[in-house]
Amino acid sequence: MSERDDVLADLLAHGRFLGGLSSLGVRPPEAPGLPATVAAPAPDRADDSAAALAAVREEMGDCRRCRLASGRRTIVFGQGNPRAEIMFVGEAPGADEDEQGLAFVGRAGQLLTDIIEKGMRLPRSEVFIANVIKCRPPQNRNPEPDEILACQPFLDAQIRAIRPRVLVGLGKFGAQWLLRTAEPISRLRGRLGEREGIPVMPTYHPAYLLRNPAGKKDVWEDMKAVLRLLGRRVPGEAD
Ligand code: SF4
C-alpha cells in the first residue's frame, strides 16, 4: 500500500469512527450572517458559467503580468465543472502541474482526488479546482505578495464565473487569500468564513497531509462540514 493509500485509509477509518458519534453535529457558521446550509442555485439561473470562465482564460492569454511567467512551462488555469457547487483553491502549480497544465495532478493532487472521490463520494469532475497562483514558482518556493496581487484578478473572476456554493481553501495560501487574512492556517482551519457571501472552509493542504498524516482527521471533519452545508449525505453517517 502506498503512502497515499495509507493516508486515505486512515482518513476514511477515522471518518467512519467519527460518523457514529452523535456529538459531532454540523459546525455552526462562525462568520456572521452565514446559514447552516447554503441554498442551491435557482433552476432558471442563466448558465453562462462556462462562457464566463472561457472569457477569463482568454483575458489571461499568455500572461506575463508577474515574474513567474519567465520560468513556467504552462499556465495552470484550473479545471473542473464550470457550475461546480464546491470549488477548491490551492496555492500554486508544482512540477507535475506545470508539465501537464492541470491543477493538482501530482502526489498531493492524487490525495485530493481520493478525498473527493473516495471520502466525499463525489466525482472529481463535479468540483472545480484552481490555485491562487497560475504559474509555477521556481523550486516550488512560496508565492511572493506582488505575484499574488498580480494574479488575483483571475481567481476572483473564476469565482464570479463559477459562483460555487462553497469554497474550500487548501493550506495557508488558499485559505488566507480567500479569507483576506494573515492568520496562520493552524488557527483558520475548520472555522467557516466567507468571501463575497460564499462560505469558505479553510483546511489543510493535501501536501501537508502527506507529510503530517495526523492532520487527516481534521480535513475529514472539514469535508463533512462542507457536505452538510450543501445538504448532501455524509458518508458513514445515517441519512
Ligand atoms: S502567475 Fe498569474 S499573474 Fe503571474 S504570469 Fe502567471 S498567470 Fe500571470
Residues whose N, C-alpha, C, O or C-beta is under 5 A from the ligand:
A	BS01	SF4	C63 R64 R65 C66 L68 A69 I133 K134 C135 E147 A150 C151
